[in-house]
Amino acid sequence: MPEAPVFRDLALVFAAILVGAGVAVLLRQPLFLGYVLGGLLVNPFTPGPGVREVRLFEVFAQIGVVLLMFSIGIEFSLAELRRLGPPATVGAPATMALLILLTVLAGAALGWPPLQATAVGMTISVASTMVAAKLFLERGEIHAPHARLAVATSLAEDLITVGLIVLLPVLAGLDGTAGLLPLLGALGRAVALIVPFYIVAERLAPPVLAWVARRGHMELFLVVALGIAVGTAGLSSALGLSVALGAFLAGLVISESPFTHEILARLLPLRDVFTALFFASVGLLVRPADLFTDLPAVLVLLALILGGKALTRTLVLRAFGYPWAAAGLVSVHLAQTGEFTFVLAQVARTAGLIPPALANAILAASLLSIVATVALSALAHRWIEEPREAPSPAAAGPRSAPRDHVLIIGFGRVGATVGRALDVFGIPYVAVDLDFRVIERLQRRGVPCVFGDAASETVLREAGAASARLAIVAIPDVTRARLALARLRVLRPDLPVLVRSHAPEEHALFHAAGADEVIHPEHEAGLTLIRHAGERLGVPREALRTYLERWRVEEETAAQGDAADGARG
């Protein structure tokens, strides 16, 4: 049967993907690294069983790129970019431009032509949102200010990457006679695609999706969404642009509809399968023996990715007024490359801008940078979470902290809500936060505040922990909240401390660290719903009050018992 080799290859690739993913999980590395490893295992150039129909997986890779860019367009958060403003929207392109300039200078030393060096710089200038988010999630700090800035910056780079996908093939056609004509032509074709597409799609997509929703044919959501994605990608390709650009634009249109979450829920499994095949195809299309043949290029690229990115991003964030600690954490987590580097490298290689040997060097340096970032992240947190210096003068706290005040550690949404209530009741408080913009807003309002990490004894002393009557720890970062609680207990063993938690399993951890009371928002919401439901159903108020009090006591007792068991263990 002629189709038998195809299914043999598919079975082989999925088995290799499973093995590679298992290795990545064991080594605590991103899954897509495991997929690349899986492709290398069944590479035609490695010993053992190998894939024969490599061309088939190149097609799968293109489908993977379309689905990846489509889903990114759907999930793309323009609101988050607008909220963080210039540090993300201006800082990201500035950092990328500086890295491209560094790459051109380094390429001149290695004998690379300027256009080739520029293409290499574009390829390695984008960081992986996937890698950064994974590292923050593992540490429980995805909502921390530096994590939000890093993810928003990476989103801005993703948006710029869409433009680079269009620009790279144009660069290949530039010469002394053509000048900027190819670039202007590409921009004209992009406008010819974007403007009519948005007018038509914005008017057509919502009614079609609404028609599907009203008739209850939920499985058609995926068909309609894929039709929009593939159709736009095909139109983009017909205009001489990248299929990735069309898919991204289609995702942006879907993102403006009320059906985003349903479409994503149905699309993500399919996207994940083809994304895995894309990264496996990266491993299939390279000769493992050639990965490090140009070792000087690999080392230079690795230095540019790790050192160049960290240095330029830190300087850019410092220019926006961020303290060294926050700038350093963001820069370390984004000192890597990721999935878009592979996409850009493939585009540049196809356009003839990057020779195969250099493409292999980029792949090797990219893989090494991701592995290194995981280790550097742990080192950076260890160094920054042991503060050695007092806060900078620009972020100085209250010159004379009030006595008998409330200490609010973390002045985000929860902390600010508590602060407003204390203002109403006339109770003095001091806010501690690591987000400098929060501190600036508080200073303009005349609110006593201290900039710095509450895990630092110096910061807590500056905030008047010694004379406080109550402390409220409302930091969304679990690790920093526990460190702050531990420091408070060293300074003031008798100080009542309330802690906000995110999950029931954190209660025992906070109680073990010395919290007097742990508040879980979901539990509180559940209790409020029980009280309101009971009142509407005619349950006597006294019975409701007794039940709710008993429930709280049982929960606190269970949490304290878990804490005691943990301490004995």
N, C-alpha and C positions, 0 to 999 in steps of 0.2 A: 504494500500500500504506500503511495507516495507521501501521505501525510504523517506516516509513522515517525520519521526523523524529527519532525517539528515537535511532536508531543514528547519524544524522548528528550529533546533539548529543553523543553519547558520543565519537564519533571526534574531534569538534572539541575537546572538553574534554581528552581524553588527549593530543592534539597540543599543546594549550596548556600542559598540565602538564609535558610533556617540555621545552618551550621555557623555561618558568619555572624548572624544576629545573636546566637547563643554566646559566641566568643565576646562580642561587644558588650553584652549584658554582664558577663562575668568580669570583664575588665573595666566596667563602669564607663564605657564610651558611648557616644551617640550611635543609634541604630544604623544610620546610613553608612557609617564606617564599616559596620558588619556586612552590609549589602555589597559594598565595594570589595571587601575581602572575599565574599562568596563568589563574585564574578571572577576574581583572580584565581580561585580554586579550580574553576572549570574553564579557565582560559585555554584557547587552543595551543598556546605557547608554553603551558605548564604540563608536567608529567601527570599521568592519570587520565580519567575520562574527561573529554572536552566537548564543548559545543561546536556543532558543525555549521548551523545556519546563523552565523553572526549577524548577517544583514537583517534578519527578522527582528533581532533584539535592538538594532538601531531604530527600526520603526516603532517598536514598543517604547524606546527611550523618547522619541518625539511625542508620542501620546502622553507619556509621563510628564514631559515639560508642559504640554498644553494643560493637563489637569492640575499640575502644581501651580502654574501661573493663574489659572482660573480661580482656584480656591483661595489663593493669596489676594486676588482682586476682591473676592467676596468678603474676606476677613479683614481687608485693609482698613485701618482706623485713621481716617483723616481727622476725626475729633481729637484723638490722642496726640497727633502731631500738632494740631492747633493749640492744644492745652499746654504742651511743653514749649512750643514756640521756637525762637531762634536757636537755642542750644541743640535741637534736633534738626530743624529744617535748614538752618544755615551751617551748623556745626558738622553735619554729615557730609555735605558736598565739599566743604572746606577741607576736612580730613582726607577725603578721597582724592582731591586735587593735589594736596601736599604729598600724599603717598605716590601718586602717579609721577610727580616731579622727581621724587627720590628714586623711583624705579628707572626713569630716563637717565638720571645721573649715574646710577649703578650700572645700567645697561651700556652706557658709553664706555665704562671701564672694561666691560666684558666683550665689547665689540658688537653689540646689538645695534641694528639700524634704529633711528628714532621712532619710526612708526611701529616697529616690532616692540620696542621697549614701552611705548605708550599703551599698546594693546595688552602687554603683560601687566602693566600697572593697573589698567582697568579691571583685568581679570582677578587680581588679588586684592583689590581695594574694598570689596564688599565682604562684610562679616555675616555669619550665620545666625539668624534669629533663633533657629531651632536649637543650636548649641548653647547660646546664651540663656535662653529661657529654661532649658533643661538644667543647667547648673544652678540657676536661681531657685527653681522648683525643688531641687534636691536639698537645698539649704533652708527651705521654707521662707524665702525672702522675696518672692516674686512681686509683692506689693511694696517693697522698700523703695525709697526715692531713687537710689542709684540703679535699681533694677528697672524701674519704670522708664528712666532716662535711657538706659542701655537698649531696652526693647524698642522704644520709640525711635531712637537713632537708627537702629537696625531696620526698622520699617521704612524710614526715610531712604536708607541705602537701597532697600528693595525697590522702591519707586524709581530711584535713579538708575538702577540696574535695567529696568524696562527700556529706558533711553539708551543705555549702553548696548543693549541687544540690537537696537536699530542702528546705532552709530558704528559698531565694529565692522560690519560688511562695507559701510561707506568708506571707512578709513582705507580699506584694501584697494579701493578704486581711486584714491587720491594720488595725483602726480603733479608735476610742475605745470603742466598745461591745463589740466582740468580745474585746478584750484578748488574753490568751494562749491562748484556746480553740483557734484554728486551729493554733497551734504544738503544743499538747498533742495535738490530733487527729492531726497529721502524725506525731508521735513514736509515738503509739499504733499507727498503721497500720504504721510502720516496724518496731515490735516484733512486730506481728502477722505481718509478712512474715519477719523475720529468724529468730525462734525456731523456728517450724515448719519453715521452709526448711532451717535447719541440721540439725535432727534428721533430717529425711527425706533431704536430699541427702548428709549425711555417711554415712548407712547405705546409700543407694541407689547413689550415684555410684561408689564404689570397686568394689563387686561387678560392676557393669555394665562398667566399664572393664577390670577383670580378665578378665571373660568374653570381651571383644573381643580382649584381648592373647593369651589362651590359644589362641584359634582362629586367630590369625595374620592377622585381617582388619584390618590396620593403617590402611587408608583409612577405616574406620569410626570411628576415634578422633576425626576432625574432625567427623563427623556427630553423634556422641554429645555432644562438647563444645559444638558449636553449638546442639544441642537443649537442653542445660542452660542455656546463656547466653540464648538467645532466649526460652525458656520462663519463666525467672526474670524477664527484662526485661518480658515481657508481664504476668506476675503483679504485678510492681511497678507497672506502669502502671494495671492494673485497680484497684489499691488507692489510686489517686490520687497515687502517688509517681513519681519519675523512673525512666525505663528504665535510665539510667546506674547508679543504685543497685543494681538487680537484677542487671545484668551484672557489676558489681564483686563483689557477694556470690558470684555463681556462680564467678568466677575464684578467689576465696579458697578455696572448697571444692575446686576442682581442684588448687590449689597444695599441699594437704595430701596429695595422692595421689602414688604413685611414678611416675605417668605424665606428670608435668608437662612434662618436656623434649620428649617425643614430641609431645604436644599442641601445645606452643608451636612446634615445628619445622613442623608442618602448618598452624597457624593464622596465623603471622606474615605469610606472603605475602598471604593474603586480607585480613588486617587492614591491611597497608600500602597495598593498593589502595584500600580504602574510606576509610582515613584520608586518603589523597591526594585522594579525591573530596570528603571533608568540608572540607578546607582550600580546595579549589577552589571549593566552594559558598559559602564565606565571601566570596571575591572576587566570586562571581556575584551575591550578594544585596545588594551595596552600590553606591551611585552614586559612582564615583571623584570626580566634581566636588564631592560633598558631604563628602568625607573631611576637608577642612580648612576647611569653612565656619565652624565654631565654633573659630577658631584659639586664643582664650584658653583654652578648655576643653582643647584638645590640649596646650598648653604646661603648664598646671597638672597635667594627668594625667602628662605626661612627667616633670615635676619630682618628683611623688609617687613614680613608679615608680623613677626613677634615684636621686634624692636621698633621698626619704623611706625607701625600702626599705633603702638602704645604711646610712643613719644609724641607723635603729631596730635593724636586725639587728646592726650593729657594737656598739651599746650593750648589747644582750641577750647577745651572746657574751662581751663583756668582763665582764658580771655573772657569767658562769659561769667566769671565770678564764682565758679564752683571751687570748693576747697580741695586741697590735694587728696584727701582721703576719698571723697566721692569721685573725683576725676580719675584717680588711680584705679578704683574698683571697676568703673565703667570701661576704662581703657584695657584692663587686663582681660575682662570677659569678652571684649570684642577684638582682641588681638589674635584672630584666627580667620580662616576662610570656611566656606561651607558649600551648600548645595548649589548656590548661584555661581560660584567659582567654576564648578564643573560645567554648568550650562554655558557660561561666558567662554570658557576654554574651548568648548566644542564649537561655538559660533566662530571664534577667532581662528581656530584650526581649519574649519571648513572654508573660511574666507581667504585662507592662505597667509594670514598675518603671523601665525605662529607655526614653526616647523614641528613635526612630531616629537623630536627629541626634547624640545623646550616644553611642549605640552606635557610630556612625561615628567619633566622636572617640576612643573607647576603642580601636577597631581601629587607627587611625592612630598613636596613642601607643604601642600595643603593638608594632607593626611597627618604629617608630623606636627603641624601647627595646632590641629584640633587636640591631639593627644597631649601636647605640651600645655595647652590652655587649661585642661582639666587639672593638671598638677599646679599650674601657676595660680589658679583660682583659690585653691586651698591655702597656698602660701600667702597670698595677698590678704585673705580674710584673717589668717593667723596673725599677721603683722599689724593689720589695721585694727583688729579687735583687742589689741594690747596697747592702747594709746600711751605714748611716752611724753606728749607735750600738752600744755593747756591749749584751749581754743585760741584762734588767731584774734588779734585786737579788733579786726573788722567785725567779728562775730561775737564780741564780748556780751556777756549777760548783764543782768541788773547789777548796778554798782552796790546797792544795799538791798538784799533780798528781804522781803517782809517776813516777820515771824508768825508762827501759827498759821502758815499758809498751806495750800494744797499743791503738791508737786505733780504736774501732768507730764508724763514722759511719752512723747509721741503726740503731735498736734495735727494729726490728719483729720478725717471726717469725724471719727469717734471722739478724739481728744478735743476738737473744736466744739463739738456739741456739749461736752461736759463744761468747757470753758464758758460758753454762753450762759449755761444755767448758773454757774458760780457768779458770773457778772450780775445776773438778775437778783441773786440772794445776797450780794455784797460780800462774798467770801473771797479773800485774796488768793491768788495762785501764781505759780511760776511755770512756764512752759519750757520743755526741753525738746529740741528736734534737730535732726541731722540734715534737713532740707533747708538750705540757706534762704530760699525764697519765702518759705513760711516765716522764718525769723525776721526777714525784712518787713513783711506785712505786719507782724506783731509789733515790731519796733515803731512803725509808723502810727500804730494805734496806741502806743504808750504802754503796751502790756509787758510786764517783766518776763524776760525770756533769755534762754541760754542756748547758743548754738553748740552742738557737739554730740558725741556718742555717749549715751547714758550708761554704757558699760565702763566708762572711765570714772574713777573715783574723783578726779579733779573736776570734771563737769558736774557731778552730783553735789560736790561741796560748793561749787560756784552757784548752783541753783538753790542752795540753802537746805539741803537734805537734813542737816543737823538740827534745824529748828522747825521742820515741817510737822504738821499734825496728821497728814494723810498723803499717801502716794498712790497715783493711778497710772498703771503701766498699760498704754494703749498702742504699743508698737506692733504693726502687722507682721514684722519679722520675728519669728519664734525664737531663733537663736539669740538675737540681740535682746529680746525681752527677758529671756532667762539670764543672760549675762548682767543686764541692768538690775534684775531682782537680786541676784547674788551680791552685787556691789552694794545695793541698798541694805541688805541684811548685815554686811560687814560694818557699814557705817552706823546703822540704826537698827539693832535687833528688835527694838520695841515699836518701830514705826508700823502702823497698819498699812497694808498694801493690797490694793485691788488690781487684778490683772484681767485683761481681755484675752480670751482664747479663741481659736478658730476651729478646733475639733475636740470631741470628747476625750480622745486619748491624750490630749495635752494637759488635762486637769491634774492628773497625778504628777506630771513633770513639774508644773508650777507649784503645786502644794509641797512637793519635796524640796523645791528651791526656796520655800518660805513664804508663799503667798497666803494671806489671810482669807481671801475670797477670790474665786475664779469665776468670771462671768462669760458664758457662752451665748452669743447673740441668738443662735437658732433655738436654744433651750428657752431663752426668755420670750422669744416669739411664740413658741409652743405654749408656754404658760399663759401668755396673754390671750391666745386663741381659745384655750380651754376656759379661761375666766369669762370671756365674752360669749362663747357658745353656751356655757352653763347658765349664764344670766338669761339668755334668750330662750333657753329650754326650760326655764323655771326651776332650776336647781337652787335650793336655799343658799344664800350668800355665806352663811356660817359654815355650811358643809363644803362649799367651794374653797373658802379660805383655809379650812382645816386640811383639805386634800392638798392644796398647793403648798402649804407650809410643810406638811409631811413629806411631800415629793422633794422639796428643796433639801430638807434635812437628810433624807435617804441618799440623794445625789452627793451632798457634801461628805457624808460619812463614807460612802463608797470610794469617792476620790481620795479622801485622806487615808483610807485603808490601802488603796493601791499605792499611794505614796510611801506609806510605811513598809509595805511589802517590797517596793523597789529599793528603799534604803537598806533593808535587811539583805536583799539579794545582792 
